[in-house]
């Protein structure tokens, strides 16, 4: 059980925000509520939160996802979000970049700059962050298959800005396992892909102490149709798999585990989401200590980013999405998130407009400044309903872990890879998605504006327009880089990359950083790796 005296000592060591911790009527609030022998935030197993003082010391990082068109276009949006009070950047890349293809690849036609920003070379990355000091702004980048290549470019930009690598702070998603399970933006087979993930973890452990080299993501698993329990279980199982891979590569667990981070969905079923986050912290603490022998409390403490769910947004009556997003964001805060992104109300129609993105940020600011929910740690802790739901989600997750352990003969890494290869994850998610669609079709779950309360204002709202000229400008920019770069240096860099990819003992990050500095493109680096690793094609299962 918990120790109130130990919690009090930790709380008193905390630096608190300068704000009155009281209700709007002036009633003073305690930092935490519960019996003296109950659980406390900042104490193992961290069900009630990773820190003793929680948001009394620091509010969650308010991130807004931004990325469209060229690097110049997104750079302007970044600066607008920072000027509006955001304190972290979150970068969306276009589909060609996500899949490791250049803008002039035939398969990229029509997709350049559409669903995110187009990045082909380090010069693009320099433009993306022009005028933004990387030593003082936290950056998140959502990319997986090509994550090491893009991260190498980001490191190169920091080097050119004169920023010490130890000062770079942020997160790169770099979670390839969930791509095979849910999002399907993979390129190479699972095992060499895990090698690339591990190389970045090793490099960050040595040179980037403030960088989170993996954001183990349940968000896309949930967006694909999983249940809350499946999101919880599959995400943590992937985390355990990465731990096993890093330890097998020679890293001591307490050297890298403190900077593993997670990324969860904030779906619409309010209490289930709060319980999911609480169960996640408890499971991670227990497994890291008891299964993997982590002794550093930071290794046992799960910290996570949250994004409100895209699949709950509707094209019908889109302004109702403002209410959905606010409630989903509140669930993330009451669940103890460390970072939060709120979707814009128009995202079921297009990439968000500048106005919609600012409203999404304002939603977080209202929660932080007006609701009073940041004054008390785990306000729902002790609720019979929430505690019971937390226990139930943990129980369901443990059933999944047991299945994966059996499939992997005791190894979570082998179990996850085996269940990717035999299609088990995909079938589980597909079944869950089908069951939910049945509920909608039968009216057993009401989605306002879609299968209920359909009368109302369905007027069109202004949406972001991506001019087709964006693609032409990006192609011209890429062609210019190809003309101006040193072709001999490019050939040497690609030769080194292919040679070192063939040796699994060599960390590929230094070769990728060199290639990026020589203006080797994303597509060229991925092709060099693919010549060694091969490509992956999902096997259909019935």
C-alpha positions in Angstrom: 0.0 0.0 0.0 1.0 3.6 -0.2 2.9 5.7 2.3 1.4 9.2 2.8 4.5 10.4 4.7 6.8 9.4 1.8 4.4 11.0 -0.7 4.3 14.2 1.4 8.1 14.4 1.4 8.2 14.0 -2.4 5.4 16.6 -2.8 7.2 19.1 -0.6 10.4 18.8 -2.8 8.4 19.7 -5.9 8.4 23.1 -7.4 4.7 24.2 -7.7 3.1 26.5 -10.2 2.2 30.0 -8.9 -1.5 29.7 -8.9 -4.1 29.4 -6.1 -5.1 25.8 -5.7 -8.8 26.3 -4.9 -12.2 26.2 -6.4 -13.7 29.1 -8.3 -15.6 29.9 -5.0 -12.4 30.0 -3.0 -12.5 26.5 -1.4 -8.9 25.4 -0.8 -8.0 22.0 -2.4 -5.7 19.3 -1.2 -3.1 18.0 -3.8 -4.5 14.5 -3.5 -7.4 12.8 -1.8 -7.7 9.3 -0.3 -6.9 7.3 2.8 -3.4 7.4 4.4 -2.8 3.8 3.6 -4.1 4.1 0.0 -2.1 4.6 -3.2 -0.5 8.0 -4.0 0.7 9.6 -7.2 4.4 9.2 -7.7 4.5 5.9 -5.8 4.8 2.4 -7.3 2.8 1.1 -9.2 1.9 4.7 -10.3 -1.8 4.0 -10.9 -2.6 7.5 -9.7 0.1 9.2 -11.7 3.9 9.3 -12.3 4.7 12.3 -10.2 3.8 13.3 -6.6 2.6 16.8 -7.5 1.3 16.0 -11.0 -0.1 19.2 -12.7 0.5 21.3 -9.6 4.1 21.5 -10.7 3.7 21.5 -14.5 0.8 21.3 -16.9 0.8 18.8 -19.7 2.6 19.8 -22.9 0.1 21.2 -25.3 0.9 20.0 -28.7 -0.9 20.6 -32.0 -0.3 18.3 -35.0 0.8 20.4 -38.0 2.0 19.5 -41.4 0.9 20.2 -44.9 2.3 21.4 -48.3 5.9 22.4 -48.4 8.3 22.9 -45.5 7.8 26.7 -45.8 4.0 26.2 -45.4 4.3 24.2 -42.3 7.0 26.4 -40.8 4.5 29.3 -40.9 1.8 27.1 -39.1 4.4 26.1 -36.5 5.2 29.7 -35.7 1.5 30.6 -35.5 0.8 27.7 -33.0 3.8 28.8 -30.9 2.5 32.4 -30.9 -0.9 31.2 -29.8 0.5 29.6 -26.6 1.4 26.1 -27.7 4.6 24.9 -26.1 5.4 21.8 -28.3 5.4 21.1 -32.0 4.0 17.9 -33.5 4.9 17.2 -37.1 2.8 15.4 -39.6 4.5 14.1 -42.7 2.9 13.4 -46.1 2.3 9.8 -47.3 5.3 9.6 -49.6 7.6 10.6 -46.7 5.9 8.2 -44.3 6.6 5.4 -46.7 10.1 6.4 -47.5 9.5 7.6 -51.0 10.7 10.9 -52.6 8.3 13.4 -54.0 9.4 12.6 -57.5 8.7 8.9 -57.1 5.9 7.9 -59.6 3.9 6.4 -56.7 4.0 9.8 -54.9 2.1 11.6 -57.6 -1.0 13.5 -56.2 0.0 12.8 -52.6 2.9 15.3 -52.1 2.1 17.7 -49.2 -1.5 16.4 -49.0 -1.7 14.6 -45.6 1.3 16.3 -44.1 4.5 18.1 -45.0 6.8 16.8 -47.8 10.4 16.1 -46.6 12.9 14.8 -49.1 16.2 16.1 -48.0 17.9 17.7 -45.0 17.5 21.0 -46.7 13.7 20.6 -46.4 14.2 19.8 -42.7 16.2 23.0 -42.3 13.4 25.0 -43.9 10.8 23.3 -41.7 12.5 24.5 -38.6 13.9 27.8 -39.8 13.7 30.4 -37.1 12.7 27.8 -34.5 15.5 27.1 -31.9 15.7 23.4 -31.5 17.5 23.7 -28.2 14.4 25.3 -26.5 11.4 23.8 -28.4 10.2 20.3 -27.8 9.4 18.5 -31.1 7.4 15.4 -31.8 7.6 13.6 -35.2 5.0 11.1 -36.2 6.8 8.7 -38.6 7.8 5.0 -38.3 9.3 3.1 -41.3 11.5 6.1 -42.3 11.9 7.3 -38.7 15.7 6.8 -38.5 16.2 8.6 -41.8 14.1 11.6 -40.8 15.7 11.6 -37.3 19.1 11.8 -38.9 18.0 14.9 -40.8 16.6 16.5 -37.6 19.9 15.8 -35.8 21.7 17.4 -38.8 19.5 20.5 -38.5 20.4 20.8 -34.8 24.1 20.5 -35.7 23.8 23.3 -38.2 22.0 25.5 -35.7 24.9 24.9 -33.3 22.6 23.1 -30.8 24.4 20.6 -28.5 22.8 17.2 -29.2 22.3 16.8 -25.5 19.9 19.8 -25.6 17.6 18.3 -28.3 14.3 17.4 -26.7 11.3 15.7 -28.1 9.9 12.4 -29.4 10.0 10.4 -32.6 7.3 7.8 -32.9 9.6 5.1 -34.4 7.1 2.3 -33.4 7.2 -0.1 -36.3 5.4 -3.0 -34.7 2.1 -1.3 -34.6 2.4 -0.6 -38.3 2.1 -4.3 -39.1 -0.7 -4.6 -36.6 -2.8 -1.6 -37.6 -1.6 1.3 -39.6 0.2 -0.7 -42.4 2.8 1.9 -43.3 5.7 -0.6 -43.2 8.4 -1.1 -45.8 10.9 -3.7 -44.5 10.1 -7.1 -42.8 9.6 -7.0 -39.0 12.9 -8.1 -37.7 15.2 -5.8 -39.6 12.7 -3.0 -38.9 13.1 -3.8 -35.1 16.9 -3.6 -35.7 16.4 0.0 -37.0 14.3 0.9 -34.0 16.9 -0.5 -31.7 19.8 1.4 -33.5 18.0 4.7 -32.8 17.4 3.7 -29.2 21.1 2.9 -28.8 22.1 6.1 -30.4 19.8 8.3 -28.3 20.9 6.6 -25.2 24.5 7.6 -26.0 24.0 11.0 -27.5 20.5 12.4 -27.0 19.7 12.2 -23.3 16.6 14.4 -23.6 15.1 12.7 -26.6 12.5 9.9 -26.5 13.6 7.5 -29.3 10.3 5.6 -29.3 6.7 6.6 -28.7 5.0 3.3 -28.4 1.7 3.9 -29.9 -1.7 2.5 -29.2 -3.4 5.4 -31.0 -3.4 3.9 -34.4 -4.4 0.5 -33.0 -7.5 2.1 -31.6 -8.1 4.1 -34.8 -8.1 0.9 -36.7 -11.0 -0.4 -34.6 -9.6 -2.1 -31.5 -11.3 -2.1 -28.2 -9.8 -0.1 -25.3 -8.4 -3.3 -23.7 -6.8 -4.4 -27.0 -5.2 -0.9 -27.4 -3.9 -1.2 -23.9 -2.6 -4.8 -24.3 -1.1 -4.6 -27.8 0.6 -1.3 -27.0 2.3 -2.5 -23.8 3.2 -5.9 -25.5 5.0 -3.9 -28.2 6.7 -2.0 -25.4 7.9 -5.2 -23.8 9.1 -6.4 -27.2 11.2 -3.3 -27.7 12.7 -3.7 -24.2 13.7 -7.3 -25.0 15.2 -6.2 -28.3 17.3 -3.4 -26.7 18.5 -5.7 -23.9 19.5 -8.3 -26.5 21.5 -5.5 -28.3 23.5 -5.1 -25.2 21.8 -2.1 -23.5 21.3 -2.2 -19.7 17.6 -1.7 -19.1 17.9 1.3 -16.7 20.1 3.1 -19.3 17.3 3.3 -21.9 14.0 2.5 -20.3 13.5 5.9 -18.6 13.1 7.6 -22.0 10.6 5.2 -23.5 7.3 7.0 -23.9 3.8 6.0 -25.0 1.1 7.4 -27.1 -2.5 6.6 -26.3 -5.9 7.4 -27.9 -8.5 9.4 -26.0 -11.7 7.9 -27.2 -15.2 8.9 -26.5 -16.2 6.5 -23.7 -15.0 8.8 -20.9 -14.6 6.5 -17.9 -13.2 3.6 -19.9 -10.4 5.9 -21.2 -9.5 7.2 -17.7 -9.3 3.6 -16.5 -7.2 2.5 -19.5 -4.5 5.1 -18.6 -4.5 4.1 -14.9 -4.2 0.4 -15.8 -1.4 1.1 -18.3 0.8 2.7 -15.6 0.2 -0.2 -13.2 0.9 -2.9 -15.7 4.1 -1.3 -17.0 5.4 -0.7 -13.4 4.9 -4.4 -12.5 6.3 -5.9 -15.6 9.3 -3.7 -15.7 10.3 -4.4 -12.1 9.3 -8.0 -11.8 9.8 -9.4 -15.4 12.7 -7.3 -16.7 14.5 -6.3 -13.5 14.4 -2.6 -13.9 15.5 -1.0 -10.6 15.3 2.7 -11.6 11.9 4.1 -10.7 12.0 6.1 -14.0 12.2 2.8 -15.9 9.0 1.6 -14.1 7.1 4.9 -14.6 5.0 5.0 -17.7 4.7 8.5 -19.2 2.4 9.1 -22.2 1.1 11.5 -24.8 -2.6 11.5 -25.7 -4.5 12.5 -28.8 -8.2 12.8 -29.1 -9.6 10.2 -31.4 -10.0 10.9 -35.1 -12.5 8.1 -35.7 -15.1 9.8 -33.4 -15.1 12.9 -35.6 -18.0 13.2 -38.0 -18.4 14.9 -41.3 -22.1 15.3 -40.4 -22.7 18.3 -38.2 -18.9 18.8 -37.8 -19.2 21.6 -35.2 -20.4 18.9 -32.7 -16.9 17.6 -32.9 -15.9 20.5 -30.7 -17.8 18.9 -27.8 -16.4 15.5 -28.5 -12.8 16.7 -28.6 -13.3 18.7 -25.3 -14.6 15.6 -23.5 -12.0 13.3 -24.9 -9.2 15.7 -23.9 -10.7 16.0 -20.4 -10.4 12.2 -20.1 -6.8 12.3 -21.0 -6.1 15.0 -18.4 -8.1 13.1 -15.7 -6.1 10.0 -16.6 -2.8 11.8 -16.0 -1.3 12.4 -19.5 2.0 14.2 -19.8 1.3 15.7 -23.3 -1.9 16.2 -25.2 -3.0 16.9 -28.8 -6.6 18.0 -29.5 -8.0 17.3 -32.9 -9.6 20.1 -34.9 -13.4 19.9 -35.5 -13.0 19.9 -39.3 -10.6 17.0 -39.6 -13.2 14.6 -40.8 -13.4 16.8 -43.9 -9.7 17.8 -44.5 -6.5 18.9 -42.8 -7.4 21.6 -40.2 -7.7 25.2 -41.1 -5.7 27.7 -39.1 -8.8 28.8 -37.2 -9.8 25.2 -36.4 -6.3 24.3 -35.1 -6.3 27.4 -32.9 -9.8 26.4 -31.5 -8.4 22.9 -30.7 -5.5 24.5 -28.8 -7.9 26.8 -27.0 -9.9 23.7 -25.8 -6.8 22.5 -23.9 -6.2 26.0 -22.5 -9.8 26.1 -21.2 -9.3 22.7 -19.5 -6.0 23.8 -18.0 -7.1 27.3 -16.8 -10.8 27.3 -16.2 -12.0 23.8 -15.0 -9.8 23.4 -11.9 -9.0 19.8 -12.8 -5.3 20.4 -12.8 -5.3 21.3 -9.1 -5.8 17.7 -7.7 -4.0 14.5 -8.7 -6.2 11.7 -9.9 -9.5 13.3 -9.0 -11.4 10.1 -10.0 -9.2 7.8 -7.9 -11.2 5.9 -5.3 -14.4 5.9 -7.4 -15.8 2.4 -7.2 -16.6 2.5 -10.8 -13.3 3.7 -12.0 -11.3 1.4 -9.8 -13.4 -1.6 -10.9 -13.0 -0.7 -14.6 -9.2 -0.2 -14.1 -9.0 -3.8 -12.7 -11.1 -5.2 -15.5 -9.0 -3.6 -18.3 -5.8 -4.9 -16.6 -7.3 -8.4 -16.4 -8.2 -8.4 -20.1 -4.7 -7.1 -21.0 -3.0 -9.9 -19.0 -5.0 -12.5 -21.1 -3.5 -11.0 -24.2 0.0 -11.1 -22.7 -0.4 -14.8 -21.8 -1.4 -15.6 -25.5 1.6 -13.7 -26.9 4.0 -15.4 -24.4 2.7 -18.8 -25.5 3.2 -17.9 -29.2 6.7 -16.7 -28.5 7.8 -19.6 -26.3 8.3 -17.2 -23.4 9.5 -14.2 -25.4 7.2 -11.2 -25.9 9.3 -10.1 -28.8 9.0 -13.4 -30.6 5.3 -13.6 -29.7 4.6 -10.2 -31.1 6.5 -11.0 -34.4 4.8 -14.4 -34.7 1.3 -12.9 -34.2 2.2 -10.2 -36.8 3.3 -12.9 -39.3 0.3 -15.2 -38.7 -2.2 -12.3 -38.9 -3.6 -12.7 -35.3 -3.4 -8.9 -34.5 -5.2 -7.9 -37.7 -8.0 -10.4 -37.1 -8.5 -9.3 -33.5 -8.8 -5.6 -34.6 -11.0 -6.4 -37.5 -13.4 -8.4 -35.4 -13.6 -5.6 -32.8 -14.2 -3.0 -35.6 -17.0 -5.2 -37.1 -18.7 -5.6 -33.7 -18.8 -1.8 -33.2 -20.2 -1.2 -36.7 -22.9 -3.7 -35.9 -23.8 -1.7 -32.8 -24.1 1.5 -34.9 -26.2 -0.3 -37.6 -28.6 -1.6 -35.0 -28.8 1.7 -33.1 -27.2 0.1 -30.0 -24.7 2.9 -29.9 -25.8 6.4 -30.9 -23.4 8.6 -32.9 -24.9 12.1 -32.8 -25.6 13.4 -36.3 -25.0 10.0 -37.9 -27.5 7.4 -36.6 -29.3 9.7 -34.2 -30.3 13.3 -33.9 -29.7 13.7 -37.6 -31.8 16.8 -38.1 -29.8 19.9 -37.8 -27.1 22.1 -39.3 -25.1 20.2 -41.8 -23.8 23.3 -43.6 -20.4 23.1 -45.1 -17.5 24.6 -43.1 -14.5 26.2 -44.8 -11.7 23.6 -45.2 -8.0 23.8 -45.9 -7.2 23.8 -49.6 -3.9 22.4 -50.8 -3.0 24.0 -54.1 -1.8 21.4 -56.7 1.1 23.9 -57.3 2.5 22.7 -54.0 3.6 19.5 -55.6 5.3 21.3 -58.5 7.2 23.5 -56.1 8.4 20.6 -54.1 9.5 18.7 -57.2 11.4 21.8 -58.4 13.1 22.1 -55.0 14.1 18.5 -55.0 15.5 18.8 -58.5 17.6 21.8 -57.5 19.1 19.8 -54.5 20.0 16.9 -56.8 21.7 19.4 -59.2 23.7 21.2 -56.5 24.8 18.3 -54.2 28.1 16.4 -54.5 27.3 13.2 -56.4 30.5 11.5 -55.3 29.6 12.1 -51.7 26.1 10.8 -52.3 27.5 7.5 -53.8 30.0 7.1 -50.9 27.2 7.6 -48.3 24.9 5.1 -50.0 27.6 2.6 -50.3 28.5 2.9 -46.6 24.8 2.6 -45.7 24.3 -0.6 -47.7 27.5 -2.1 -46.5 26.8 -1.4 -42.8 23.2 -2.6 -43.1 24.5 -6.0 -44.0 26.3 -6.1 -40.6 23.8 -6.3 -37.7 26.4 -5.4 -35.2 26.8 -1.9 -36.6 24.6 1.0 -35.6 23.2 2.6 -38.7 22.5 6.1 -37.3 26.0 7.5 -37.9 25.8 6.4 -41.6 22.3 7.9 -41.9 23.5 11.2 -40.4 26.4 11.4 -42.8 24.0 10.6 -45.7 21.6 13.3 -44.7 24.4 15.9 -44.4 25.3 15.0 -48.0 21.7 15.6 -49.1 20.9 12.0 -49.8 17.2 11.8 -50.1 14.7 9.9 -47.9 13.9 7.6 -50.8 17.6 6.9 -51.6 18.4 6.0 -48.1 15.4 3.7 -47.8 16.3 2.0 -51.1 19.8 1.3 -49.9 18.4 -0.3 -46.8 15.8 -2.2 -48.8 18.6 -3.7 -51.0 19.7 -5.5 -47.8 16.6 -5.9 -45.8 14.0 -6.6 -48.5 10.4 -5.5 -48.4 7.4 -6.8 -46.6 4.1 -8.0 -48.0 1.3 -8.9 -45.6 0.0 -12.4 -45.9 -3.8 -12.6 -46.3 -5.6 -14.6 -43.6 -9.1 -15.8 -43.4 
